[in-house]
């Protein structure tokens, strides 16, 4: 039996690699998607080989990740439960897609992931896998083995001399990509306890951020960012650059309790510096270029779209239908946005576009000939008609009661 394992080199997948060999006598192909984990990938292929992998793929998917997954989601302004910019959620369909493709290339009969039976990632990986290859076999060790906790896994590693970096004193988990880094578990399981200050990678504490603001100008083409301060950048390079700029100003770190798809609440700390700036800038440009009714209709779809991404339905017809509508809405969302980065905040302070719907002649408070203010009289009376009818009925009802 040959299995392709989504491998990170962390505690869970290091254990799983050995467990697959022991339980299934399987050949294990380790696959790691480089989505921007930086130094976490150092020596990964050697570690997988030492742990028993017969072959290792470490693939640079950063450009595909940002261009084909992050930017379409940015066009939708997707935010889950008013705070989470879906940094972990949006990475899972790409990882699962490559798992399936490598399984085909390697003629493997199964894929395997390290998501727990309590979390969302198991759903995201498997929905994607089944959507792309309906007959694929999925092995989910956390739903099969007798180990119940990360402490059990640490003990497993110690008895088998598997090299790990997690210790019982620092048991929280981290997940990193170009869009964000997440922290979950361990000390965060008490929602009253403040997250420790060392739980930071991408953002500077606001108290230590520069005392002078930084201006950043972002250019968009059809809702997709393409340049910073006039410099054209690839999708991955642009997001990396914004992470550095926004991170040093302490922008994009949130602490929230969210509702998982499986039914429980979970607390997480997320750092999304560049994504936070892009979100604000994109909305700022839309305010200038997007028709009011199109914007309001699109905004009504945001909770549904965000939930689909969060729950793992990226490769689902309903998400693809919504994406087609969103892509249509972005045809004239092109132009420049100027943002002020300062002490944990991103403020849009300027926007311009050749497709601007803003008319100074109409909006001015000075004298103009483009707008007849008297026209508002009939407009108001027509909109007030139902309110006046309701008020008269209530007045008549009150009089009858007397």
N, C-alpha and C positions, 0 to 999 in steps of 0.2 A: 504494500500500500504506500502511495506517495501523497503527502499532504503539503499544501502551501500555507505557511503560517504568517500572519501579520505580526511582524517582529519589531520590537523597539529596543531590545536589549535591557529593558527594565526588569523589575522583580517578576511580574506576572508572566511575561512572555519567555523569560529565561527558564522559569519553572515549567511552563507549558511545553517548551521544546523537548526537555528531558522526559516529561510525562508522556508525550506522544510516542516517543521511542520506546518507553517502557510498556505502555498500555497497548499500543497497536503494532509494535515492532515496525514502525513506519519509517520510511525515508522522509526527512523533513526538509523542505525548501523554505528558507527564511526570506521574507520579503519586507523591506523597509522603504517607505516612501519618504524621500527628502522633501518636506514641505516647509522647511525653514527652521529646523530644530537646532541649527548651528552646531556647537561643540558636542551636543548629545550624540551625534553620529560618528564621532571620532573612534576609530578602531572597532566599529560595529561588525564588519564582516569577519574580522579575526575572532571576535568574541563569539559570534554565532558558530563559527567553525569549531572553536574549542568546546562549545557546549554540545556539539553533535550534529549541526546542520550539514546536509550533504551538498548544499549549494546555497549561495546567498545573493539576493538581488538588493542593491541599494540604488534606487533610481531618483534622479533629480526631476521632480514633478512641480517645481515651484512656479514656473511660468504657466503651466496648464492649470494649476490650482487657482492662481489669482485671476487669470484671464477667463477661464471657462466656468468657474464656480463662485469665487468671491465677487467679481465685478457684476455678473448677472444678479446676484443677491443684493449688491449695493444699489443697482438700478431700481430694485423693488423697495428700497429703504426698510429692509426686513429687520425688525426688532421683536424678540420674543419677550412677552410679559413686561413690556415697557422699559427694558433695561439691557437684555442680553443680545449682543450683536452676532451670536451664533457661530463663534469662532471654532469650537470643537465640532459642532453639528455639520458644518459645511465641508469639513475635511473628510468625513467618513465615506461619503459616496465615491469619492475619487480613489481612496484606498481600496475599497471593496471592488471597484471596477477593475483595478489593476490586479487584485488577487485572482479574480475570475480569469482575466486574460493570461496571467502567468500559469494558472492551473491548466488552461488549454494548451499553452505552449509546452509545458512540462509533462503533459498527459497525466496530471495528478487527478485522483478520484475525489479529493475533498479539499476544502479550505478550512482554516481554523483561525479564531480570534481570541483575544484575552479579555473581552468585555465580561463584566459580572452579570449575574442573573437579576441584579437589582437595578441596573442602569439602562440608559437610553441607547448606548452604543451597540449593544447586542442587536437591537431592533434595526438600527441604521445599517449596520454591516449586512445583516441577513436579508432585509427588504431589497437592498441594492443587488445582492448576489442573486436572489431569486428572480428579480426583474430582468437581469441580464442573462442568466442561465438557469432556467426553471428546474433542471434536474440535478443541480449541483448539490453535493453533500456538505453540510456545515457541521463542524465539530466545535462545540462551545464548552470547554472544560469546566468552567465555573458552575455549569448546570449538571455536570456529570460526576466530578470527583468528590471525595469526602472532605477535602479541606474547606474550611468555612471562613477563614480570615487571612489577612496579610501576615499575621503572626505565624499562622500555620505554614505559609509559603516561605517565610524567613527560616523557619525550622527545617523545612524540606531542603532548602538551599544549603544549610549548614551541614546536614547529614550527607549530602551528595557533593559537597565542595563546589557548588555553583557560585561563581563570583557575582556579587550584587553590591549596589551602593545604598539601598534602603536599609535603615536600621529601626529597631523598635522605638528609639527615641525620636525619630523624625519620620513618621509613617504616612504623612499625607502624600497624595499623588499629584503629579504635574503632567500637563499635556501641552506641547508647544507646537505652533506653526507660524507662518508669516503673518497671519491675521491676529493671533492672540496667544496668550498662555493662560491656562486654567489651573487652579489649585482646589483640590477637594479632599475630604476625609480628614482623619486625624484631629488636630486641634480645632478644625472648623466644624466638627460635628456638634459643638455647643454653639447655638446661634446667638447667645448672649455674649460670648467671648470674642473680643476684638482680634482680628487677624494680626499675627505678629508682623513686625516691620520687615523681617527678613524674607517674607513671602512676596518678594518683588524680583522681577527680572527685567521687564521692559520699561517700567515707569519709575521716576524719581519721586520720593516723598514730596508732597506739595510744599512742606516747610523748607525743603532744601532746594526748591526750584529757583531758577534765576529771578532776580528782582526786576528785570526789564523784559517786556513782551517781545515776541518774535513774529514778524509778518511772513506769511506763506501764501503764495499765489498758485492756485491749482487750475489747470486747463482741462476741460471736459469736451469730449466728442460723443454725442448721442448718449449721454449719461455715463460714459466711462472716462475715468481720469487718464490723461496721457502725458502731462508735463507738470513739473514743479518749478516755479520761478523761471519759466521760459525754457527749461531744459527738458527735452523729450526723453522719456525713460520707458523701459519695458515694464509690463505690469508688476512683476516681482520686484524689480529695482525701485519702482516708484513707492510701493508699499513699504519696502525696507527703509527707504529714505525718510518717509513720513513717520515710521515707527521711531526712528532715532530723534527726529525733530520734536515730535509730540511727547515722546517718553521723557526727555530731559526737562519738560515743563510739567511733568506729573499728570498728563492727560490720559484718561481712558481706563483708570482702575476702578472697578466696582465690586461691591460685596452684596450678594443677593441670595435670597431663598426662592427657588423656582419649583414649579410643578413638573416632575418627570412624567413621561408618557406612561410608564408602568404604574403610576398612581401615587407614589410617595413624594414628599417634599425633600429637597436637597439644597444644601448651602454650598455656594462656590464663590471664590474670589477670581475675577477675570481681569486681565490687562489687555486692552485693545487700543493702543494709542493711535496708530495710523488710521485704523478703521473708524475710530471715533471722529477724527478730523474729516475723513472722506464723507462720512454720513452727514455731518453738519454742512459741509461745503456743497454736497449734492443737493440737499434740500434747499439750500440758499439759491442755487442756480435754478432749480425748478420753480421757485417762487416768482422768478422773473420771466420764465419762458413757457410755463405750462398753463394751458387753459384751465380756468377754475373748475369746471364740471369734470374734466378729465382727471384733474388732481384729486378732487373729492372722491370720485369713483375709485381711482387707484388706491387712495388712502384707506378706503373701506375694505380693500383686499389685503392690506398689509398683515393684519393678525392671522388670516387664513394662510397666506403664503409663508409667514414665519413659522407657524405651527407645522406646516408640511415639511419644512426644512428640519425643524427641531425633531420631529417624529421619524424622520428617515425616508420621506417619500420624494426624494429628489428625482428619481427615475420613475415617476408616476405620471399618468396622463393629465391629472388635474394640475400638477405643478407645471407641466409643460404648456398647458393651455394658458395658465396665468402668466407664464413667462412670455408667451407670444403677445399677450395684451400689453404687458409691461414694456417689452421691446418696442412696440408700436408707439407707446406713450413717450418714449425717449428720443424720438427722431429729431426733435428740435431742442433737446437739452444739451446745448453746446455753448461754450463760452468760458469765461474766467471768473474765479471766486477768490477773494482775498480774505484770509483768516488771521485773526490775532490769537496767538498762543501765549497763555499767561496763567501761571499758578493753578494748574489743573483745569483750566477752561479753554474752550475753543469758541471764539466769537466771530461770526461772519460780519465783516465790516465793509465789504464791497462786492458787487457782482455786475457783470456786463456780458452782453450776448448779441450777435447779429440777429437773433430770433426773439429779442425782447418784446414782450407784450405790454411793457410798462410805457405809458404815454405821459410825458411831462405836461403836455398841453391839456390833458384831461385831469391829471392829478393836482395841478397847481392850485394854491390858495390865492394866487394873484388873479387879476382880471384876465378873462379868456373869452374866446368866441366859439370854442369847440363844444361847449357843454351848456345847455340851457337848464339852469337850476330849477326853473319852474316846472320842468317835466317831472321832477321828483314828487310833486303833489299828487298826481294821479297814480303814480307807482305805489306810493305809500298807502293811499286810500284803497286800492285794489288788494294789496296785501293785508290790510287791516279789516277787510270786509267780514271774514269769518269770525274775527275777534269781536267786532261790533255786534254781529248777530248773536254770538254767545252771551255777550254782556247784556243785551236787551232781553234775552230769554231769562237770564238770571234775575234781572231787575223785575220782570213781570212775575216770576216765581216768588220772589221775596214779597212783592206787593200782595199777591194772592194769599200768602201765609198770614199776613197781617189782618 
